[in-house]
Amino acid sequence: MFIATLLTDPSRPILDRATVESVRNAWGGGDARWLDPGVAAEFALEAMPENRWQVWEGLQSLKVDLVIQPAEGRKKRLLLADMDSTMIQQECIDELADEAGVGAHVAAITRRAMNGELDFEAALRERVALLKGLPVATIDSVIRDRITLMPGGTTLLATMKAHGAYAALVSGGFTAFTSVIAARLGFDENRANTLLINGDTLAGTVTDPILGKQAKVDALTEISARLGLSLSDTMAVGDGANDLGMLTLAGAGVALHATPVVAAECDIRINHGDLTALLFIQGYASEDFVCS
């Protein structure tokens, strides 16, 4: 048995009954259950539709996401999340680079690295080197003035944790940012790279080893084993090429507003919904949401 979930951006609740019923009837699905009127609905299916991706493509033009998963085990007990452009709306290194006067150059490297066109470790070292001499105090001002949370993040964390889940923030960015964001959102732990400091300025280097794609995979396997969970109990969410390892390994790997190369490798693609989509696809209705 499978569950099909249709959802859209909660700030623009455009999902209508006709769309849901049209897809349900075409596939001979069960009765539709509205998780949030205008935002998300689901129905059961006896088999995976052969034209799944064709229907998905058609719904994308309506700004509606479609996710089909096995019905069993949808609610996850471990959440592993990327930070930049996933739990927050920015790339921290790009914001620091902008303050250093090299924003456009660094942002271009970031885009290529996230799309898998560049080696992540080499690209990170190149970008961090361009930050050499930037005052350490800039980090605090960037967090205060430039960093905004991705919509739905606080609700996602509060709801999953209220139902007994564990949450880890695992980033290819920097601990100076993950420690603050993890505390703000309620993550149980965070892992990232550490920027080295020379006096009161950035040294232009990071500690080794660099936390990249493999480190995120290792975090998923280590944390799940420590908690006595199987990989099927886990959900991972990210947007860049360095997230692909954990996304394909987790029981539910969510490509959230992801680069094309990442989305193409993932069965769960959220292009229009916010982070509450991760609750809807687990079967939570809006009345189940916990607001921290």
C-alpha positions as CSV (number, residue, x, y, z in Angstrom):
1,M,0.0,0.0,0.0
2,F,1.2,3.5,-0.9
3,I,0.2,7.0,0.1
4,A,0.1,9.9,-2.4
5,T,0.4,13.3,-0.9
6,L,-0.3,16.5,-2.8
7,L,0.8,19.8,-1.3
8,T,1.7,23.4,-2.1
9,D,3.1,26.5,-0.5
10,P,1.1,27.2,2.8
11,S,1.5,31.0,2.2
12,R,-0.5,30.5,-1.1
13,P,-3.1,27.7,-0.4
14,I,-4.1,27.0,-4.0
15,L,-4.6,23.2,-3.8
16,D,-8.2,22.6,-4.7
17,R,-10.5,19.6,-4.4
18,A,-10.9,19.2,-8.1
19,T,-7.1,18.7,-8.6
20,V,-6.9,16.2,-5.7
21,E,-10.0,14.3,-6.9
22,S,-8.8,14.2,-10.5
23,V,-5.5,12.5,-9.6
24,R,-7.2,10.2,-7.1
25,N,-9.8,9.1,-9.6
26,A,-7.3,8.6,-12.4
27,W,-5.3,6.2,-10.1
28,G,-8.3,4.6,-8.4
29,G,-7.1,5.8,-5.0
30,G,-8.9,5.7,-1.7
31,D,-10.9,8.6,-0.1
32,A,-8.9,11.8,0.1
33,R,-7.9,13.0,3.5
34,W,-7.3,16.8,3.8
35,L,-4.3,17.5,6.0
36,D,-4.7,21.2,5.6
37,P,-7.4,22.7,3.4
38,G,-6.0,24.4,0.4
39,V,-2.5,23.2,1.3
40,A,-2.2,19.4,1.6
41,A,-4.2,16.2,1.0
42,E,-3.4,12.5,0.8
43,F,-5.0,9.3,-0.4
44,A,-4.1,5.6,-0.4
45,L,-3.0,3.6,-3.5
46,E,-2.7,-0.1,-3.9
47,A,0.3,0.2,-6.3
48,M,2.8,2.7,-7.5
49,P,1.4,4.4,-10.7
50,E,3.4,3.8,-13.8
51,N,2.9,7.4,-14.9
52,R,3.9,8.8,-11.6
53,W,6.5,11.3,-12.9
54,Q,4.4,12.4,-15.8
55,V,1.6,13.4,-13.4
56,W,4.2,15.0,-11.1
57,E,5.4,17.1,-14.0
58,G,1.9,18.2,-14.8
59,L,1.3,19.2,-11.2
60,Q,4.5,21.2,-11.1
61,S,3.0,23.6,-13.6
62,L,0.2,24.2,-11.1
63,K,2.7,24.8,-8.3
64,V,1.7,21.5,-6.6
65,D,4.1,18.9,-5.3
66,L,3.4,15.2,-5.4
67,V,5.0,12.6,-3.2
68,I,4.2,8.9,-3.2
69,Q,5.6,6.6,-0.5
70,P,5.0,3.2,1.1
71,A,2.3,3.6,3.7
72,E,4.1,1.7,6.3
73,G,6.7,3.5,8.5
74,R,6.1,7.1,7.2
75,K,6.6,8.7,10.6
76,K,10.3,9.0,11.2
77,R,12.3,9.0,14.4
78,L,15.4,10.8,13.3
79,L,15.7,14.0,11.2
80,L,19.1,14.9,9.7
81,A,19.1,18.3,8.0
82,D,21.4,20.5,6.0
83,M,21.5,24.1,7.1
84,D,22.2,26.5,4.2
85,S,19.3,27.0,1.8
86,T,17.5,24.3,3.8
87,M,16.9,25.3,7.4
88,I,17.9,28.9,6.6
89,Q,17.2,30.8,3.4
90,Q,20.8,31.9,2.8
91,E,24.3,30.4,2.1
92,C,26.3,31.6,5.1
93,I,29.6,31.7,3.2
94,D,28.0,33.9,0.5
95,E,26.8,36.3,3.2
96,L,30.3,36.5,4.7
97,A,31.9,36.9,1.3
98,D,29.5,39.8,0.5
99,E,30.8,41.6,3.7
100,A,34.3,40.9,2.5
101,G,33.7,42.4,-0.9
102,V,33.9,39.2,-2.9
103,G,30.2,38.2,-2.7
104,A,29.5,37.7,-6.4
105,H,32.7,35.6,-7.0
106,V,32.1,33.3,-4.0
107,A,28.3,33.0,-4.8
108,A,29.2,31.7,-8.3
109,I,31.6,29.1,-6.8
110,T,28.9,28.1,-4.3
111,R,26.3,27.6,-7.0
112,R,28.6,25.3,-9.0
113,A,29.6,23.3,-5.9
114,M,26.0,22.8,-4.9
115,N,25.2,21.6,-8.4
116,G,28.0,19.0,-8.2
117,E,30.2,20.8,-10.8
118,L,33.1,21.3,-8.4
119,D,34.8,19.2,-5.8
120,F,33.1,20.3,-2.5
121,E,36.3,20.3,-0.4
122,A,38.4,22.2,-2.9
123,A,35.6,24.7,-3.5
124,L,35.2,25.3,0.3
125,R,38.9,25.9,0.8
126,E,39.0,28.3,-2.2
127,R,36.0,30.3,-0.8
128,V,37.2,30.4,2.8
129,A,40.7,31.7,1.7
130,L,38.9,34.7,0.2
131,L,37.6,35.5,3.7
132,K,41.0,35.9,5.2
133,G,41.3,39.1,7.3
134,L,37.5,39.5,7.8
135,P,36.8,40.6,11.4
136,V,35.4,37.7,13.5
137,A,32.7,40.1,14.7
138,T,31.2,40.0,11.2
139,I,29.9,36.5,11.9
140,D,27.6,37.8,14.6
141,S,26.4,40.7,12.5
142,V,25.7,38.4,9.6
143,I,23.6,36.1,11.8
144,R,21.7,39.0,13.2
145,D,21.1,41.0,10.1
146,R,21.2,38.6,7.1
147,I,20.2,35.2,8.2
148,T,16.5,34.2,8.1
149,L,14.9,30.8,8.9
150,M,13.3,28.8,6.2
151,P,9.5,28.9,6.7
152,G,8.1,25.9,8.6
153,G,11.3,25.0,10.3
154,T,10.4,25.7,13.9
155,T,7.1,23.8,13.4
156,L,8.9,20.9,11.8
157,L,11.3,20.5,14.7
158,A,8.8,21.1,17.5
159,T,6.3,18.6,16.0
160,M,8.8,15.8,15.3
161,K,10.4,16.2,18.7
162,A,7.1,16.3,20.5
163,H,6.5,12.8,18.9
164,G,9.8,11.5,20.2
165,A,12.1,12.2,17.2
166,Y,15.8,13.2,17.4
167,A,17.1,16.0,15.2
168,A,20.6,16.7,14.0
169,L,21.8,19.7,12.0
170,V,24.7,18.6,9.7
171,S,26.2,21.3,7.5
172,G,29.1,21.8,5.1
173,G,29.1,25.3,6.5
174,F,30.5,26.5,9.8
175,T,30.0,25.8,13.5
176,A,29.8,29.5,14.3
177,F,26.5,29.4,12.4
178,T,25.2,25.9,13.1
179,S,25.5,26.3,16.9
180,V,23.2,29.4,16.8
181,I,20.7,28.0,14.3
182,A,20.5,24.6,16.0
183,A,19.7,26.3,19.3
184,R,17.2,28.6,17.7
185,L,15.3,25.7,16.0
186,G,15.7,23.1,18.7
187,F,18.1,20.6,17.2
188,D,19.6,18.0,19.5
189,E,23.1,18.3,18.0
190,N,25.0,20.0,15.2
191,R,28.0,19.2,13.1
192,A,29.9,21.5,10.7
193,N,33.3,22.9,9.8
194,T,35.3,25.2,12.0
195,L,36.7,28.5,10.8
196,L,40.2,29.1,12.1
197,I,40.8,32.5,13.6
198,N,44.0,34.7,13.8
199,G,43.5,37.2,16.6
200,D,40.3,38.9,15.9
201,T,40.1,38.1,12.2
202,L,39.4,35.0,10.1
203,A,42.6,33.1,9.1
204,G,41.2,32.0,5.7
205,T,41.3,28.3,6.6
206,V,39.2,25.6,8.2
207,T,40.1,22.7,10.4
208,D,40.6,19.3,8.9
209,P,39.0,17.0,8.0
210,I,36.4,19.0,6.1
211,L,32.8,18.0,6.7
212,G,31.4,17.2,3.3
213,K,29.3,14.6,1.5
214,Q,30.8,11.5,3.2
215,A,30.7,13.2,6.7
216,K,26.9,13.6,6.3
217,V,26.6,10.0,5.4
218,D,28.7,9.0,8.4
219,A,26.6,11.2,10.6
220,L,23.4,9.5,9.5
221,T,24.8,6.0,10.1
222,E,26.5,6.9,13.4
223,I,23.5,8.7,14.9
224,S,20.9,6.2,13.8
225,A,23.1,3.3,15.2
226,R,23.6,5.2,18.5
227,L,19.9,5.6,18.9
228,G,19.2,2.0,17.9
229,L,17.3,3.0,14.8
230,S,17.3,1.5,11.4
231,L,17.9,3.7,8.3
232,S,14.2,3.2,7.4
233,D,13.4,5.2,10.6
234,T,15.3,8.3,9.3
235,M,14.5,11.3,7.2
236,A,17.1,13.6,5.6
237,V,16.6,16.9,3.9
238,G,18.9,19.0,1.8
239,D,19.4,20.9,-1.4
240,G,22.9,20.5,-2.7
241,A,25.2,17.9,-4.2
242,N,27.0,17.3,-0.9
243,D,23.6,16.2,0.5
244,L,23.0,13.4,-2.0
245,G,24.7,10.7,0.0
246,M,22.5,11.1,3.0
247,L,19.4,11.8,1.0
248,T,19.7,8.5,-0.9
249,L,20.6,6.5,2.2
250,A,17.9,7.8,4.5
251,G,14.5,6.1,4.7
252,A,13.0,9.3,3.4
253,G,15.4,11.6,1.5
254,V,13.8,15.0,0.8
255,A,15.2,17.3,-1.9
256,L,13.9,20.7,-0.7
257,H,14.0,23.4,-3.4
258,A,17.0,21.5,-4.6
259,T,19.4,22.0,-7.5
260,P,18.4,20.0,-10.6
261,V,21.2,17.4,-10.2
262,V,20.0,16.6,-6.7
263,A,16.3,16.6,-7.4
264,A,16.8,14.1,-10.3
265,E,18.3,11.6,-7.8
266,C,15.5,11.8,-5.2
267,D,12.0,10.4,-5.1
268,I,10.8,13.1,-2.7
269,R,11.0,16.5,-4.3
270,I,9.6,19.5,-2.6
271,N,9.7,22.5,-4.9
272,H,6.7,24.5,-3.7
273,G,6.0,23.6,-0.1
274,D,8.0,24.8,2.9
275,L,9.5,22.7,5.7
276,T,6.0,21.7,7.0
277,A,5.9,19.6,3.8
278,L,8.1,17.1,5.7
279,L,5.3,16.8,8.3
280,F,2.5,16.4,5.7
281,I,4.4,13.6,4.0
282,Q,4.7,11.8,7.3
283,G,0.9,11.9,7.7
284,Y,0.7,14.8,10.2
285,A,-2.3,17.1,9.7
286,S,-2.1,20.8,10.5
287,E,-4.0,20.3,13.7
288,D,-1.2,18.0,14.8
289,F,1.4,20.6,14.4
290,V,3.3,21.9,17.5
291,C,4.4,25.5,17.5
292,S,7.4,26.2,19.7
